[in-house]
Structures are given as C-alpha cells and as structure tokens.
Amino acid sequence: MTFHPTNNPVFWKTTAESLFSEERYEKAAEAYLRLTELLPNDAEAWKGRGAALFALEKYGDAVSAFERALILSPDDRTSLENLAACFEKLGASEKRAACLLRLSDL
C-alpha cells in the first residue's frame, strides 16, 4: 500500500487548521469536508467545518455541521455556542434560545 496524503486524516486536519488560521475559510471548509469524509464520526472535524462555514457567512450549512458535531459530542459547549450564534444570524430566535437553555444545563 502506498502512502498518499489525500487519504491521511492528519494531513487534512493540519491543512484545514492552517488554512483557517490564515483566514482562508473557503479552502479550510473544503479541507474540513475532506476530513469529515475520512473521519465521519470526528466531532472536532465537524466543528471545524462549521467554524469555517460560519466565517464565510454560510450559516445554514454551518448549522448542519455544528448539529452533526453535537450528535457526536452532545456536551461540547463550543459547538453549542456556535450553533446558537448561527441561529442568531439566521433570525431563528426560538432555536437560539433552545441552545442557550441547553448550555445553561451543561
């Protein structure tokens, strides 16, 4: 078996984090997408994708990513806070309030 970086989750995680820190959010979102394809049960990968999409103001897509992260890691405060922020941007005040209530229970 030949090593190929496109199949290496560590490569994609490092790439995504680097692109995000450089504020290259579109490319970061793509790298996180590849990471989620390789590691579909990795909450951190979904959270990173959500953060990149939020930075791109793609709030609906970010909601999906944060919701997936929360399915995998239900008590992750950061994902829940980011989900609430998405709902605020989308004007979904009831959903935002539900997130804040859930946060208060953590």
N, C-alpha and C positions, 0 to 999 in steps of 0.2 A: 504494500500500500504506500503510495506516495503522499508525502505531506503537502497539503495545499492550503494556503492561508484563508481562502474563502470558505473553507469548511471548519475553520478553527474559531470557536466562540471567543477565546481570549483575544484573538486578533480583532474581532468585530467589537468587543467590549472596549478595548483600548482605543480603537479608531473612533467609535461613537463618542466616548468621553472626551477625547482630544478635540474632535470637531465641535462638540458642544461648548467646550471651554474657549474655543476660538470664535464662538458665536456664528458658526456655520451650521445653522439649525436645519436647513433643508437636507444637507448631506448627513448630519447627525441623525435625523429622523430615518433616513434610508439605512444607515448603518445599524441603528437600533432595530429596524424592521428585520434586517437580515439576522440579527442576533435572536430576535423572538422566533424566527423561523427555525433556527438551530436549537434554541432552548425555549420551547413554548411555555414551560412551567416556571420560568425565571421571573419572579415579581420585579426584581430590580431592572431587568431589561424592559419590561412593560412600563415601569415608572419613568425610565429614561426616555423612552419613545414619547410618552405623554408630555414630559417636560419640553422636549424639542418641538412637538406639535403646538403646545401652548405658546412657546416663544414665536412660532410662526402665525399665531392667532387662528389656528385651525382647532377651535375649541371643541367642536363636535367630535372630531377624530381623537382629540386629547381625552375627552370623556371616556371613549371606548377603551383607550389604553389604560387609563387610571382605574377604570372599573375592572379590567382584566387583572391588573396588579393587585387589587383588593380581593378579588376572588382567591388569588394565590396566597396573599398575605393580609388577612382581614383586619389586623390590628396595626397596619402601617399608617402612622399619623401623617407622614409626608404625602402619601398618595391621597389620603382622605382630605387633607388641607388643599392639595392641588385640584382635586375633584370639585371641592366647594368653590374654588376660585374660577374654575371653568363654568360652573353653573351661574356664578355671579356675572361673568362676561356674557353668558347666553340669556341673561334675564330670567333664569329659572329659579325664582326665589324660594319656592317650596322645596325643591330638591337641594338647594344650598342649605336651607335651614335643617333639613334632614341630616346632611353631612355634619353640620355644626353640632347637632344634638348627639349624633353618634360619636363625634370627637370628645364631647364632654363626658361620655361614658367610658372612654378609654383610660 
